[in-house]
Amino acid sequence: MTLLVLLCVFSHVFYLQVSSAPVNNVFQHLQSASKFWHISDLHLDPTYHVTEDHTKVCFSSKGVPALDPGVFGDFLCDSPYQLILSAFSYMKQEDLQPEFIIWTGDSPPHVPKEELSTDVVINVIANMTHTIRQFFPQLPVYPALGNHDYWPQDQLPTSTNAIYDAVAKLWSPWLNPAAVATLQKGGFYSLVIKPGLRLVSLNTNLYYSPNEVTVNMSDPAGQFQWLQETLELSRQNMEKVYVIAHVPIGYLPYAINTTAIRESYNEQLVKIFRNYSDVVQGQFYGHTHRDSIMVLLDHQGKPVNSIFVTPAVTPIRSLLEPYSNNPGLRAYLYHPENYGLLDIWQFYLNLTEANLEKRSEWKLEYIMTEAFDIKDIQPHNLHELALRFEQPKSKAFEKYFNHFMVSYNLTITCDNVCKTLQVCAVHFLDRKTYLQCIASAGRQKD
C-alpha cells in the first residue's frame, strides 16, 4: 500500500481521550502572561502499524526492526497518526488560552526518496494542516517550511514551484495576502500578528548544507536582503519581532564544528541578528528533534538574543545515535505589552509508558524558570544559566542534558567532550568565537 493511498484513510479527525497531569495552580504566578504553542517535526508516517514482523512496522525504519512498537509509536519510526492526534488532543484539552500556534515544519516521514513524490508531500502537509485546523478552528497558526516539506527532500528552490503554491493556498486562511505572496515566491513571509508584534517566518532550508540548489548563491531567493529590509522597517515602526524557521542558526550541540546551515550563511544570519537585536525578541526553531537553547552575544560579549530549539513530536532516531527523544511540545509565556519572553512550559509523552498502558498521558516535563531558578528567559538570564552549565559537575547542566533528550533515558550521561560541544553551542554562534570555545576547552583538559 502506498503512502498516497494510506493518506486517504486519515481524511477525518478522530478525537481521543487523553489523560494529563494537571497544570492548574502551579502557574498562578504567571496567569496574566500571554501564551502561544510551539509544535515541530510531526513527521507523520501513514504506514505505521503494529505487526509481529518488526521489519514491516513502518517505512521510516527503512527495514530495520522496530524496537518495541505500540499504538503511539516506536523509537525507530516516525509518528503514527495516533501520536499526532494525542498531542493535539492534549493541547486542546489543556486549554492554556493561547493566542496563536507556531509550527516549524517537517510533516512528511523519513523514508526513501522513491516512496515519496511532490503529490505525496503536498498531501501529507495538507493532512497535517487540516488536522490542526479541525482541532483549533479559531486559533491563528503561523507555519514555517521544513527540509522534508519538499520533494526531493532538502532541495527547496529559490522560486515558485508546486509545493510553495500548495502551501500558500493551504495556509492562506492564517495569513494576509502580502505574506501569501512571498510564501508562494520563496517559502518565507512576515506579518503583524498583534499590535506592535511582527512574526517573520524564514525559509532557512535555502541555507541547509544538503541543499544542492543553492550552492554558491550569495543570497538565495533574496531572503537576506528581504530580512534586513523587514527588520529595518520594524525598527522604524517600533515593532518587536519573533523569528521562526525550521533549520536553526548556530552550531549543532552534538557534532563538533558543524553548523546546521552552511557556515557562510550562518555568519550572515548571525550578523543580521546582532545588528537588529533591539528588534528581535526571540527566535524559534525545530529540525534537530532535541530541546536546546542558544544565547546570541554581541561583539562585546553582551547577551542580546534568546534562541530556542523545540523538541520533535516524532520519536524517531538514527541507528547511529545513542539516544532519541520522547515526543514533546511546548508553550511559551510572553509579556502581553512588550512581548518579552517570560517562560517555557515543556510537555512530553513517555512513549514507553504510553505504549504499555495503551493510553497517552502527556505530562509537564519542566517549567524553565523553576527548573533552573531564573527570573525569565530573557538573554541575560539565559547567559547566566549557560555560565552555570560550564561549572564542573554542574547539576544545572545535568538537568539541561536530560531535557535535551526530553527525559528519554536518565541513565545516559554527557562526558567531557559531549559537554564541551553542548556548552560551546549554547554561547557561541559564529565561527571565530565557537572555535575559541572549543580550543579553550581542549587546553583546560591538557
C-alpha positions as CSV (number, residue, x, y, z in Angstrom):
1,M,0.0,0.0,0.0
2,T,1.5,3.4,-1.0
3,L,1.8,6.4,1.2
4,L,-0.7,8.3,-1.0
5,V,-3.4,5.7,-0.6
6,L,-2.8,5.5,3.2
7,L,-3.2,9.2,3.5
8,C,-6.8,8.9,2.3
9,V,-7.6,6.9,5.5
10,F,-6.7,10.0,7.6
11,S,-9.0,12.5,6.0
12,H,-11.1,12.8,9.1
13,V,-10.0,13.6,12.7
14,F,-11.0,11.3,15.5
15,Y,-10.7,12.8,18.9
16,L,-9.0,10.8,21.6
17,Q,-9.4,10.6,25.3
18,V,-6.2,11.9,26.7
19,S,-5.0,11.8,30.3
20,S,-3.0,14.7,31.5
21,A,-1.1,15.8,34.6
22,P,-2.8,18.9,35.8
23,V,-1.2,22.3,35.3
24,N,-3.8,24.3,37.2
25,N,-2.5,26.1,40.4
26,V,1.2,25.6,39.7
27,F,1.1,28.5,37.2
28,Q,-0.9,31.1,39.1
29,H,2.1,33.4,39.4
30,L,2.0,33.8,35.6
31,Q,-1.7,33.7,34.8
32,S,-1.6,37.3,33.5
33,A,1.0,36.3,30.8
34,S,0.0,35.7,27.2
35,K,0.9,32.3,25.8
36,F,1.5,30.5,22.5
37,W,2.1,26.9,21.5
38,H,5.2,25.7,19.5
39,I,5.0,22.4,17.6
40,S,7.6,21.0,15.3
41,D,8.7,17.9,13.3
42,L,5.4,16.0,13.3
43,H,6.8,13.6,10.6
44,L,3.6,11.6,10.0
45,D,4.3,8.0,8.8
46,P,1.0,6.7,7.4
47,T,2.4,3.2,7.0
48,Y,2.9,2.7,10.8
49,H,1.1,-0.3,12.1
50,V,1.9,-2.8,14.9
51,T,2.7,-6.2,13.4
52,E,4.6,-9.3,14.5
53,D,7.2,-8.7,11.8
54,H,9.1,-5.7,13.2
55,T,10.8,-5.0,9.9
56,K,7.4,-4.1,8.5
57,V,6.1,-1.8,11.2
58,C,6.9,1.4,9.3
59,F,8.6,2.6,6.1
60,S,10.6,5.1,8.1
61,S,12.7,2.4,9.8
62,K,13.9,1.5,6.3
63,G,13.7,-2.2,7.0
64,V,15.4,-2.1,10.4
65,P,13.3,-3.9,13.0
66,A,11.3,-1.6,15.2
67,L,12.4,-1.8,18.9
68,D,9.1,-2.1,20.8
69,P,6.2,-0.9,18.7
70,G,3.0,0.2,20.3
71,V,-0.1,2.2,19.5
72,F,1.7,5.5,19.9
73,G,4.9,4.7,18.0
74,D,8.4,3.3,18.3
75,F,11.8,5.0,18.7
76,L,12.9,3.8,15.2
77,C,9.8,5.0,13.5
78,D,8.2,8.3,12.6
79,S,4.9,9.4,14.2
80,P,1.8,7.2,13.8
81,Y,-1.3,9.3,13.3
82,Q,-2.5,8.3,16.8
83,L,0.6,10.0,18.3
84,I,-0.1,13.3,16.5
85,L,-3.8,13.2,17.4
86,S,-2.9,12.6,21.1
87,A,-0.6,15.7,21.0
88,F,-3.3,17.9,19.6
89,S,-5.9,16.4,21.8
90,Y,-3.7,17.3,24.8
91,M,-3.2,20.8,23.6
92,K,-6.9,21.3,23.1
93,Q,-7.8,19.7,26.5
94,E,-5.3,21.6,28.5
95,D,-6.7,24.9,27.1
96,L,-4.0,27.3,28.1
97,Q,-5.9,30.0,26.3
98,P,-3.1,30.5,23.7
99,E,-3.0,33.5,21.4
100,F,-1.6,31.5,18.5
101,I,0.5,28.5,17.4
102,I,3.9,28.4,15.7
103,W,4.5,25.3,13.6
104,T,8.1,25.0,12.5
105,G,7.9,22.4,9.8
106,D,8.6,18.8,8.7
107,S,5.4,16.9,8.2
108,P,6.4,14.0,5.8
109,P,8.3,10.9,7.1
110,H,11.9,9.9,6.9
111,V,11.5,7.4,4.0
112,P,13.5,6.6,0.9
113,K,13.1,9.1,-1.9
114,E,11.2,6.6,-4.1
115,E,8.4,6.3,-1.5
116,L,7.6,10.0,-1.9
117,S,6.7,12.4,-4.6
118,T,5.6,16.1,-4.9
119,D,1.9,15.0,-4.7
120,V,2.6,12.8,-1.6
121,V,4.4,15.6,0.2
122,I,1.6,18.1,-0.6
123,N,-0.9,15.5,0.7
124,V,0.9,15.0,4.0
125,I,1.2,18.7,4.6
126,A,-2.4,19.2,3.7
127,N,-3.4,16.4,6.1
128,M,-1.5,18.0,9.0
129,T,-2.8,21.4,8.1
130,H,-6.4,20.2,8.1
131,T,-5.9,18.2,11.3
132,I,-4.6,21.3,13.1
133,R,-7.4,23.4,11.8
134,Q,-10.0,20.9,12.9
135,F,-8.6,20.9,16.5
136,F,-8.1,24.7,16.6
137,P,-10.5,26.3,14.1
138,Q,-10.4,29.8,15.7
139,L,-6.7,29.9,16.5
140,P,-4.1,31.6,14.2
141,V,-1.3,29.3,13.2
142,Y,2.0,30.5,11.7
143,P,3.9,27.8,9.9
144,A,7.5,27.6,8.6
145,L,8.6,25.1,5.9
146,G,11.0,22.3,6.9
147,N,13.6,20.5,4.8
148,H,11.3,17.4,4.5
149,D,8.4,19.6,3.3
150,Y,9.7,19.3,-0.3
151,W,10.5,16.6,-2.8
152,P,13.2,15.6,-3.2
153,Q,13.8,16.4,0.5
154,D,16.3,19.2,1.3
155,Q,16.2,20.7,-2.3
156,L,14.0,23.7,-1.7
157,P,14.2,26.1,-4.6
158,T,14.5,29.8,-4.8
159,S,11.4,30.5,-6.8
160,T,7.8,29.5,-7.2
161,N,7.0,25.7,-7.5
162,A,4.2,23.3,-6.9
163,I,4.8,22.9,-3.2
164,Y,5.2,26.6,-2.5
165,D,2.0,27.2,-4.4
166,A,0.2,24.4,-2.5
167,V,1.2,25.6,1.0
168,A,0.4,29.2,0.1
169,K,-3.2,28.1,-0.6
170,L,-3.4,25.7,2.4
171,W,-2.1,28.3,4.8
172,S,-3.8,31.4,3.3
173,P,-6.6,31.4,6.0
174,W,-3.9,32.1,8.6
175,L,-2.0,34.8,6.7
176,N,-2.6,38.0,4.8
177,P,-2.2,38.5,1.0
178,A,1.3,40.0,1.3
179,A,2.5,37.1,3.3
180,V,0.9,34.6,1.0
181,A,2.6,36.3,-2.0
182,T,6.2,36.0,-0.6
183,L,5.5,32.4,0.7
184,Q,4.5,31.4,-2.8
185,K,7.6,33.1,-4.3
186,G,10.3,32.0,-1.9
187,G,8.9,30.0,1.0
188,F,9.1,32.8,3.6
189,Y,6.9,35.6,4.8
190,S,6.2,38.2,7.5
191,L,3.1,39.7,9.0
192,V,2.0,41.7,12.0
193,I,0.2,39.3,14.4
194,K,-0.6,41.7,17.2
195,P,-0.3,45.4,17.6
196,G,3.5,46.1,17.6
197,L,4.5,42.5,17.1
198,R,5.7,41.1,13.7
199,L,6.3,37.5,13.0
200,V,9.0,36.6,10.4
201,S,8.9,33.1,9.0
202,L,12.2,32.3,7.3
203,N,13.0,29.5,4.8
204,T,16.3,28.5,6.3
205,N,16.2,25.3,4.2
206,L,17.6,27.5,1.5
207,Y,20.8,27.6,3.6
208,Y,20.8,24.0,4.6
209,S,24.0,22.2,3.8
210,P,22.5,19.3,1.8
211,N,20.5,21.8,-0.5
212,E,22.3,21.5,-3.8
213,V,20.1,24.1,-5.5
214,T,21.6,27.0,-3.6
215,V,25.3,26.1,-3.7
216,N,27.4,29.2,-4.3
217,M,24.5,31.6,-4.2
218,S,25.2,34.7,-2.2
219,D,21.6,35.4,-1.3
220,P,19.2,32.6,-2.2
221,A,15.8,33.9,-3.2
222,G,16.9,37.4,-2.0
223,Q,15.9,36.3,1.6
224,F,18.9,38.1,3.3
225,Q,18.0,41.4,1.7
226,W,14.3,40.9,2.4
227,L,15.0,40.0,6.0
228,Q,17.2,43.1,6.6
229,E,14.6,45.4,4.9
230,T,11.8,43.8,7.0
231,L,13.7,44.2,10.3
232,E,14.7,47.8,9.4
233,L,11.0,48.6,8.7
234,S,10.1,47.0,12.1
235,R,12.7,49.2,13.8
236,Q,11.3,52.3,12.2
237,N,7.8,51.3,13.1
238,M,8.9,50.4,16.7
239,E,7.7,46.8,16.3
240,K,9.1,43.8,18.1
241,V,9.8,40.6,16.0
242,Y,9.5,36.9,16.6
243,V,11.6,34.9,14.1
244,I,10.5,31.3,13.3
245,A,12.2,28.8,11.0
246,H,12.9,25.1,10.7
247,V,16.7,24.7,10.5
248,P,18.4,26.7,13.3
249,I,21.3,29.1,13.2
250,G,24.4,28.3,15.2
251,Y,26.4,25.2,15.8
252,L,24.9,21.7,16.4
253,P,25.3,20.7,20.1
254,Y,26.1,17.1,19.2
255,A,28.7,17.5,16.4
256,I,32.0,19.3,16.6
257,N,32.5,22.4,14.4
258,T,29.2,21.7,12.5
259,T,26.6,24.3,11.7
260,A,23.1,23.2,10.7
261,I,23.1,25.6,7.8
262,R,26.1,26.3,5.6
263,E,28.7,28.2,7.6
264,S,28.8,31.2,5.3
265,Y,25.1,31.6,5.5
266,N,25.2,31.2,9.3
267,E,27.8,34.0,9.5
268,Q,25.4,36.3,7.6
269,L,22.4,35.5,9.7
270,V,24.3,36.0,12.9
271,K,25.5,39.4,11.7
272,I,21.9,40.4,10.8
273,F,20.5,39.3,14.1
274,R,23.3,41.1,16.0
275,N,22.5,44.3,14.1
276,Y,18.8,44.0,14.9
277,S,18.9,42.6,18.4
278,D,16.9,45.6,19.6
279,V,14.1,44.5,17.3
280,V,14.1,40.7,17.5
281,Q,12.6,39.5,20.8
282,G,13.1,35.8,20.2
283,Q,14.0,33.1,17.7
284,F,12.2,29.7,17.5
285,Y,13.4,26.7,15.5
286,G,13.0,22.9,15.2
287,H,14.8,20.4,13.0
288,T,17.2,18.8,15.5
289,H,14.4,16.9,17.3
290,R,16.1,17.9,20.6
291,D,15.5,20.6,23.2
292,S,18.2,23.2,23.3
293,I,18.8,26.9,23.9
294,M,21.3,29.4,22.4
295,V,22.2,32.9,23.5
296,L,23.4,35.4,20.9
297,L,26.2,37.5,22.2
298,D,27.2,40.8,20.6
299,H,30.9,41.6,19.7
300,Q,31.5,42.8,23.3
301,G,30.1,39.5,24.7
302,K,26.8,41.0,25.9
303,P,23.8,38.7,25.6
304,V,21.4,40.2,23.1
305,N,19.0,37.5,21.9
306,S,17.3,34.4,23.2
307,I,17.1,31.4,20.8
308,F,15.1,28.2,21.3
309,V,15.1,24.9,19.5
310,T,12.0,22.8,20.4
311,P,12.0,19.0,20.5
312,A,10.1,17.0,18.0
313,V,6.7,15.2,18.2
314,T,8.3,12.3,16.3
315,P,10.4,10.0,18.5
316,I,12.5,8.6,15.6
317,R,16.2,8.2,16.0
318,S,19.0,7.2,13.7
319,L,20.7,3.8,14.4
320,L,23.9,5.8,14.8
321,E,22.6,7.9,17.7
322,P,22.9,6.7,21.3
323,Y,19.6,8.4,22.3
324,S,16.4,9.7,21.0
325,N,13.7,11.9,22.4
326,N,10.3,11.4,23.8
327,P,7.6,13.2,21.9
328,G,7.4,16.9,23.0
329,L,5.5,20.1,22.6
330,R,5.7,23.4,24.4
331,A,4.1,26.7,25.4
332,Y,5.9,30.0,25.7
333,L,4.7,32.7,28.0
334,Y,5.3,36.3,27.0
335,H,4.5,39.8,28.3
336,P,1.3,41.0,26.7
337,E,2.5,44.5,26.2
338,N,6.2,44.5,25.3
339,Y,6.2,40.9,24.0
340,G,9.3,40.0,26.1
341,L,9.6,36.2,26.6
342,L,8.9,35.1,30.2
343,D,8.9,31.3,30.4
344,I,8.7,27.9,28.7
345,W,6.3,25.1,29.8
346,Q,7.6,21.9,28.2
347,F,5.3,19.0,27.9
348,Y,6.1,15.4,26.9
349,L,4.8,11.9,26.4
350,N,6.7,9.0,27.9
351,L,6.4,6.8,24.9
352,T,7.3,3.6,26.6
353,E,4.7,4.0,29.3
354,A,2.0,5.2,26.8
355,N,2.5,2.0,24.7
356,L,2.5,-0.2,27.8
357,E,-0.7,1.3,29.1
358,K,-2.2,1.8,25.7
359,R,-3.2,5.4,26.5
360,S,-1.4,8.7,26.2
361,E,-0.7,10.7,29.4
362,W,1.1,13.9,28.4
363,K,2.8,15.5,31.3
364,L,4.6,18.7,32.2
365,E,8.3,17.9,31.9
366,Y,9.5,21.3,33.3
367,I,8.9,25.0,33.7
368,M,12.1,26.7,32.6
369,T,12.2,29.4,35.3
370,E,11.5,26.9,38.1
371,A,13.8,24.2,36.8
372,F,16.8,26.5,36.6
373,D,15.9,29.1,39.2
374,I,15.9,32.1,36.8
375,K,13.6,35.1,36.7
376,D,12.6,34.8,33.0
377,I,14.1,33.6,29.7
378,Q,15.5,37.0,28.6
379,P,19.0,36.9,27.1
380,H,20.9,38.0,30.3
381,N,19.2,35.3,32.4
382,L,19.9,32.6,29.8
383,H,23.5,33.8,29.6
384,E,24.0,33.4,33.4
385,L,22.4,30.0,33.2
386,A,24.8,29.0,30.4
387,L,27.7,30.1,32.6
388,R,26.4,27.8,35.3
389,F,26.5,24.9,32.8
390,E,30.3,25.4,32.4
391,Q,31.0,24.6,36.0
392,P,32.4,21.1,36.8
393,K,29.7,18.6,37.8
394,S,27.0,21.2,37.2
395,K,23.6,20.0,38.3
396,A,22.0,22.6,36.1
397,F,23.8,21.1,33.1
398,E,22.8,17.6,34.0
399,K,19.2,18.7,34.1
400,Y,19.6,20.5,30.8
401,F,21.1,17.5,29.1
402,N,18.2,15.3,30.4
403,H,15.8,17.9,28.9
404,F,17.8,17.8,25.7
405,M,16.6,14.2,25.2
406,V,13.1,15.0,26.5
407,S,13.6,12.7,29.5
408,Y,14.4,9.8,27.1
409,N,16.8,7.9,29.4
410,L,18.0,9.3,32.8
411,T,21.0,6.8,32.8
412,I,22.6,8.4,29.7
413,T,25.3,10.9,30.7
414,C,27.2,13.5,28.9
415,D,31.0,13.1,29.0
416,N,33.6,15.9,28.8
417,V,33.6,16.1,25.0
418,C,29.8,15.9,24.9
419,K,29.6,18.7,27.4
420,T,32.1,20.9,25.6
421,L,30.0,20.6,22.4
422,Q,26.8,21.4,24.2
423,V,28.1,24.4,26.2
424,C,30.0,26.0,23.2
425,A,26.9,25.6,21.1
426,V,24.8,27.5,23.6
427,H,27.0,30.5,23.8
428,F,28.9,30.9,20.6
429,L,27.1,31.1,17.2
430,D,29.8,32.5,14.9
431,R,32.9,30.6,13.7
432,K,35.5,32.7,15.5
433,T,34.0,32.6,19.0
434,Y,32.9,28.9,18.6
435,L,36.4,27.7,17.7
436,Q,37.9,29.8,20.5
437,C,35.5,28.0,22.9
438,I,36.4,24.5,21.6
439,A,40.1,25.4,21.7
440,S,39.8,26.7,25.3
441,A,38.1,23.6,26.5
442,G,40.9,21.5,24.9
443,R,43.6,23.5,26.7
444,Q,41.8,23.0,30.0
445,K,42.0,19.2,29.6
446,D,45.7,19.2,28.8
